[in-house]
């Protein structure tokens, strides 16, 4: 959903969870993948990410 460009609010609505919970999960995903921006998730899904 991050790669689709959905906001935390959109993700929360789809999953029927609070916005804050969605935000926490997104932050953990970014940290686990060592990414700093949501747009990098889309790039990561489509192929290797340059980690300059």
Biopython code that builds the backbone (N, CA, C, O; Angstrom):
import numpy as np
from Bio.PDB.StructureBuilder import StructureBuilder

atoms = [
    (1, "UNK", "N", (0.814, -1.188, 0.000)),
    (1, "UNK", "CA", (0.000, 0.000, 0.000)),
    (1, "UNK", "C", (0.863, 1.259, 0.000)),
    (1, "UNK", "O", (0.495, 2.283, -0.575)),
    (2, "UNK", "N", (2.007, 1.162, 0.651)),
    (2, "UNK", "CA", (2.936, 2.294, 0.634)),
    (2, "UNK", "C", (3.395, 2.537, -0.794)),
    (2, "UNK", "O", (3.422, 3.674, -1.265)),
    (3, "UNK", "N", (3.755, 1.458, -1.478)),
    (3, "UNK", "CA", (4.244, 1.567, -2.852)),
    (3, "UNK", "C", (3.168, 2.081, -3.798)),
    (3, "UNK", "O", (3.485, 2.643, -4.847)),
    (4, "UNK", "N", (1.912, 1.898, -3.444)),
    (4, "UNK", "CA", (0.808, 2.407, -4.258)),
    (4, "UNK", "C", (0.578, 3.892, -4.021)),
    (4, "UNK", "O", (-0.246, 4.512, -4.694)),
    (5, "UNK", "N", (1.305, 4.464, -3.068)),
    (5, "UNK", "CA", (1.190, 5.890, -2.803)),
    (5, "UNK", "C", (0.121, 6.256, -1.784)),
    (5, "UNK", "O", (-0.240, 7.425, -1.649)),
    (6, "UNK", "N", (-0.383, 5.260, -1.071)),
    (6, "UNK", "CA", (-1.409, 5.545, -0.077)),
    (6, "UNK", "C", (-0.809, 6.236, 1.146)),
    (6, "UNK", "O", (0.321, 5.957, 1.548)),
    (7, "UNK", "N", (-1.586, 7.136, 1.718)),
    (7, "UNK", "CA", (-1.164, 7.818, 2.946)),
    (7, "UNK", "C", (-1.437, 6.903, 4.133)),
    (7, "UNK", "O", (-2.118, 5.886, 4.004)),
    (8, "UNK", "N", (-0.895, 7.278, 5.294)),
    (8, "UNK", "CA", (-1.170, 6.510, 6.505)),
    (8, "UNK", "C", (-2.674, 6.459, 6.769)),
    (8, "UNK", "O", (-3.199, 5.427, 7.185)),
    (9, "UNK", "N", (-3.355, 7.553, 6.530)),
    (9, "UNK", "CA", (-4.804, 7.605, 6.732)),
    (9, "UNK", "C", (-5.515, 6.627, 5.796)),
    (9, "UNK", "O", (-6.433, 5.920, 6.211)),
    (10, "UNK", "N", (-5.087, 6.591, 4.531)),
    (10, "UNK", "CA", (-5.686, 5.670, 3.553)),
    (10, "UNK", "C", (-5.440, 4.209, 3.950)),
    (10, "UNK", "O", (-6.338, 3.371, 3.871)),
    (11, "UNK", "N", (-4.220, 3.928, 4.373)),
    (11, "UNK", "CA", (-3.871, 2.569, 4.791)),
    (11, "UNK", "C", (-4.716, 2.162, 5.996)),
    (11, "UNK", "O", (-5.253, 1.056, 6.047)),
    (12, "UNK", "N", (-4.824, 3.064, 6.954)),
    (12, "UNK", "CA", (-5.619, 2.783, 8.151)),
    (12, "UNK", "C", (-7.072, 2.486, 7.791)),
    (12, "UNK", "O", (-7.674, 1.562, 8.338)),
    (13, "UNK", "N", (-7.626, 3.258, 6.885)),
    (13, "UNK", "CA", (-9.018, 3.044, 6.486)),
    (13, "UNK", "C", (-9.197, 1.690, 5.811)),
    (13, "UNK", "O", (-10.186, 1.001, 6.059)),
    (14, "UNK", "N", (-8.261, 1.309, 4.971)),
    (14, "UNK", "CA", (-8.355, 0.014, 4.286)),
    (14, "UNK", "C", (-8.224, -1.158, 5.246)),
    (14, "UNK", "O", (-8.891, -2.181, 5.091)),
    (15, "UNK", "N", (-7.348, -0.996, 6.249)),
    (15, "UNK", "CA", (-7.098, -2.093, 7.184)),
    (15, "UNK", "C", (-7.980, -2.034, 8.431)),
    (15, "UNK", "O", (-7.922, -2.919, 9.285)),
    (16, "UNK", "N", (-8.791, -0.990, 8.527)),
    (16, "UNK", "CA", (-9.671, -0.796, 9.681)),
    (16, "UNK", "C", (-8.894, -0.723, 10.994)),
    (16, "UNK", "O", (-9.267, -1.337, 11.994)),
    (17, "UNK", "N", (-7.796, 0.051, 10.962)),
    (17, "UNK", "CA", (-6.981, 0.305, 12.143)),
    (17, "UNK", "C", (-6.854, 1.813, 12.306)),
    (17, "UNK", "O", (-7.256, 2.571, 11.423)),
    (18, "UNK", "N", (-6.296, 2.253, 13.431)),
    (18, "UNK", "CA", (-6.140, 3.691, 13.646)),
    (18, "UNK", "C", (-5.020, 4.241, 12.760)),
    (18, "UNK", "O", (-4.116, 3.510, 12.354)),
    (19, "UNK", "N", (-5.097, 5.519, 12.473)),
    (19, "UNK", "CA", (-4.062, 6.178, 11.676)),
    (19, "UNK", "C", (-2.708, 6.049, 12.365)),
    (19, "UNK", "O", (-1.693, 5.822, 11.706)),
    (20, "UNK", "N", (-2.691, 6.191, 13.677)),
    (20, "UNK", "CA", (-1.439, 6.114, 14.429)),
    (20, "UNK", "C", (-0.821, 4.718, 14.321)),
    (20, "UNK", "O", (0.399, 4.589, 14.217)),
    (21, "UNK", "N", (-1.641, 3.691, 14.345)),
    (21, "UNK", "CA", (-1.137, 2.317, 14.204)),
    (21, "UNK", "C", (-0.531, 2.128, 12.817)),
    (21, "UNK", "O", (0.547, 1.551, 12.679)),
    (22, "UNK", "N", (-1.224, 2.614, 11.798)),
    (22, "UNK", "CA", (-0.693, 2.520, 10.434)),
    (22, "UNK", "C", (0.628, 3.270, 10.328)),
    (22, "UNK", "O", (1.582, 2.783, 9.721)),
    (23, "UNK", "N", (0.674, 4.449, 10.917)),
    (23, "UNK", "CA", (1.896, 5.259, 10.898)),
    (23, "UNK", "C", (3.053, 4.515, 11.553)),
    (23, "UNK", "O", (4.168, 4.523, 11.032)),
    (24, "UNK", "N", (2.800, 3.878, 12.676)),
    (24, "UNK", "CA", (3.843, 3.114, 13.374)),
    (24, "UNK", "C", (4.353, 1.961, 12.516)),
    (24, "UNK", "O", (5.558, 1.725, 12.432)),
    (25, "UNK", "N", (3.437, 1.254, 11.886)),
    (25, "UNK", "CA", (3.835, 0.133, 11.036)),
    (25, "UNK", "C", (4.663, 0.605, 9.843)),
    (25, "UNK", "O", (5.658, -0.025, 9.484)),
    (26, "UNK", "N", (4.256, 1.704, 9.238)),
    (26, "UNK", "CA", (4.999, 2.252, 8.103)),
    (26, "UNK", "C", (6.414, 2.635, 8.548)),
    (26, "UNK", "O", (7.385, 2.345, 7.849)),
    (27, "UNK", "N", (6.529, 3.278, 9.697)),
    (27, "UNK", "CA", (7.855, 3.670, 10.189)),
    (27, "UNK", "C", (8.732, 2.447, 10.452)),
    (27, "UNK", "O", (9.931, 2.475, 10.175)),
    (28, "UNK", "N", (8.145, 1.373, 10.984)),
    (28, "UNK", "CA", (8.918, 0.145, 11.224)),
    (28, "UNK", "C", (9.367, -0.490, 9.917)),
    (28, "UNK", "O", (10.483, -0.998, 9.815)),
    (29, "UNK", "N", (8.493, -0.458, 8.921)),
    (29, "UNK", "CA", (8.849, -1.010, 7.608)),
    (29, "UNK", "C", (10.014, -0.230, 7.022)),
    (29, "UNK", "O", (10.978, -0.822, 6.536)),
    (30, "UNK", "N", (9.931, 1.089, 7.063)),
    (30, "UNK", "CA", (11.017, 1.919, 6.541)),
    (30, "UNK", "C", (12.326, 1.634, 7.277)),
    (30, "UNK", "O", (13.382, 1.526, 6.655)),
    (31, "UNK", "N", (12.253, 1.514, 8.600)),
    (31, "UNK", "CA", (13.458, 1.247, 9.389)),
    (31, "UNK", "C", (14.042, -0.128, 9.059)),
    (31, "UNK", "O", (15.255, -0.275, 8.909)),
    (32, "UNK", "N", (13.173, -1.127, 8.949)),
    (32, "UNK", "CA", (13.631, -2.487, 8.657)),
    (32, "UNK", "C", (14.324, -2.564, 7.298)),
    (32, "UNK", "O", (15.286, -3.312, 7.126)),
    (33, "UNK", "N", (13.832, -1.792, 6.345)),
    (33, "UNK", "CA", (14.416, -1.798, 5.006)),
    (33, "UNK", "C", (15.542, -0.777, 4.856)),
    (33, "UNK", "O", (16.137, -0.655, 3.785)),
    (34, "UNK", "N", (15.829, -0.051, 5.926)),
    (34, "UNK", "CA", (16.870, 0.992, 5.925)),
    (34, "UNK", "C", (16.580, 2.054, 4.871)),
    (34, "UNK", "O", (17.476, 2.499, 4.154)),
    (35, "UNK", "N", (15.321, 2.447, 4.791)),
    (35, "UNK", "CA", (14.895, 3.469, 3.840)),
    (35, "UNK", "C", (14.457, 4.705, 4.619)),
    (35, "UNK", "O", (14.004, 4.600, 5.759)),
    (36, "UNK", "N", (14.593, 5.866, 4.002)),
    (36, "UNK", "CA", (14.224, 7.100, 4.691)),
    (36, "UNK", "C", (12.959, 7.747, 4.134)),
    (36, "UNK", "O", (12.370, 8.620, 4.771)),
    (37, "UNK", "N", (12.543, 7.313, 2.935)),
    (37, "UNK", "CA", (11.354, 7.921, 2.312)),
    (37, "UNK", "C", (10.410, 6.847, 1.803)),
    (37, "UNK", "O", (10.827, 5.763, 1.395)),
    (38, "UNK", "N", (9.135, 7.174, 1.836)),
    (38, "UNK", "CA", (8.111, 6.251, 1.360)),
    (38, "UNK", "C", (8.296, 5.926, -0.118)),
    (38, "UNK", "O", (8.019, 4.804, -0.543)),
    (39, "UNK", "N", (8.758, 6.886, -0.898)),
    (39, "UNK", "CA", (8.944, 6.646, -2.331)),
    (39, "UNK", "C", (10.001, 5.577, -2.590)),
    (39, "UNK", "O", (9.973, 4.910, -3.624)),
    (40, "UNK", "N", (10.924, 5.417, -1.661)),
    (40, "UNK", "CA", (11.952, 4.389, -1.815)),
    (40, "UNK", "C", (11.361, 2.986, -1.713)),
    (40, "UNK", "O", (11.926, 2.035, -2.254)),
    (41, "UNK", "N", (10.236, 2.852, -1.029)),
    (41, "UNK", "CA", (9.589, 1.550, -0.913)),
    (41, "UNK", "C", (9.144, 1.075, -2.300)),
    (41, "UNK", "O", (9.336, -0.088, -2.655)),
    (42, "UNK", "N", (8.558, 1.970, -3.067)),
    (42, "UNK", "CA", (8.124, 1.609, -4.421)),
    (42, "UNK", "C", (9.321, 1.169, -5.264)),
    (42, "UNK", "O", (9.235, 0.194, -6.011)),
    (43, "UNK", "N", (10.420, 1.882, -5.143)),
    (43, "UNK", "CA", (11.620, 1.517, -5.884)),
    (43, "UNK", "C", (12.170, 0.172, -5.396)),
    (43, "UNK", "O", (12.636, -0.638, -6.197)),
    (44, "UNK", "N", (12.114, -0.059, -4.098)),
    (44, "UNK", "CA", (12.601, -1.302, -3.518)),
    (44, "UNK", "C", (11.788, -2.482, -4.034)),
    (44, "UNK", "O", (12.340, -3.543, -4.329)),
    (45, "UNK", "N", (10.479, -2.295, -4.142)),
    (45, "UNK", "CA", (9.606, -3.367, -4.622)),
    (45, "UNK", "C", (9.883, -3.675, -6.091)),
    (45, "UNK", "O", (9.836, -4.835, -6.502)),
    (46, "UNK", "N", (10.169, -2.649, -6.876)),
    (46, "UNK", "CA", (10.361, -2.849, -8.311)),
    (46, "UNK", "C", (11.776, -3.297, -8.678)),
    (46, "UNK", "O", (12.008, -3.749, -9.800)),
    (47, "UNK", "N", (12.717, -3.178, -7.751)),
    (47, "UNK", "CA", (14.073, -3.608, -8.057)),
    (47, "UNK", "C", (15.038, -3.141, -6.984)),
    (47, "UNK", "O", (14.623, -2.601, -5.959)),
    (48, "UNK", "N", (16.323, -3.349, -7.218)),
    (48, "UNK", "CA", (17.336, -2.941, -6.243)),
    (48, "UNK", "C", (17.302, -1.441, -5.971)),
    (48, "UNK", "O", (17.062, -0.641, -6.875)),
    (49, "UNK", "N", (17.543, -1.076, -4.727)),
    (49, "UNK", "CA", (17.563, 0.323, -4.304)),
    (49, "UNK", "C", (19.006, 0.772, -4.144)),
    (49, "UNK", "O", (19.817, 0.076, -3.534)),
    (50, "UNK", "N", (19.318, 1.925, -4.687)),
    (50, "UNK", "CA", (20.630, 2.523, -4.493)),
    (50, "UNK", "C", (20.641, 3.161, -3.109)),
    (50, "UNK", "O", (19.794, 4.004, -2.815)),
    (51, "UNK", "N", (21.568, 2.782, -2.271)),
    (51, "UNK", "CA", (21.622, 3.308, -0.910)),
    (51, "UNK", "C", (22.832, 4.220, -0.758)),
    (51, "UNK", "O", (23.791, 3.897, -0.057)),
    (52, "UNK", "N", (22.766, 5.361, -1.430)),
    (52, "UNK", "CA", (23.865, 6.337, -1.393)),
    (52, "UNK", "C", (23.888, 7.073, -0.105)),
    (52, "UNK", "O", (24.746, 7.932, 0.100)),
]
sb = StructureBuilder()
sb.init_structure("model")
sb.init_model(0)
sb.init_chain("A")
sb.init_seg("    ")
for serial, (resi, resn, name, xyz) in enumerate(atoms, 1):
    if name == "N":
        sb.init_residue(resn, " ", resi, " ")
    sb.init_atom(name, np.array(xyz, "f"), 0.0, 1.0, " ", f" {name:<3s}", serial, name[0])
structure = sb.get_structure()
